[in-house]
Amino acid sequence: MATLSFFATCPKAFEDIVAAELRALGAEEVREAVAGAHFRGELKLAYRFCLWSRVASRLLHPIAAFPAATVEELTGGGREVAWEKHM
């Protein structure tokens, strides 16, 4: 299976707990951030984390990344996303 990127959100000051939960479930490249933790893993790991996490609020899966300092960059980047794959 493919390894995907995710971000698990949580209340501030609970980032270390979320990171520990992720590591215990086998997540790769776990990095704490403000109000959450970035990690990589297979989709089945994401489902397990949603089921077993006691602290995380949401699990986000980024579908694109691009600079967006201006409205033009935001709309241009949004147009480049293959939305038909996600909707």
PyMOL commands that set and color helices and strands:
alter all, ss='L'
color gray80, all
select helices_A, chain A and resi 15-25+43-52+71-80+83-85
alter helices_A, ss='H'
color red, helices_A
select strands_A, chain A and resi 4-9+28-33+36-41+58-60
alter strands_A, ss='S'
color yellow, strands_A
deselect
rebuild
show_as cartoon
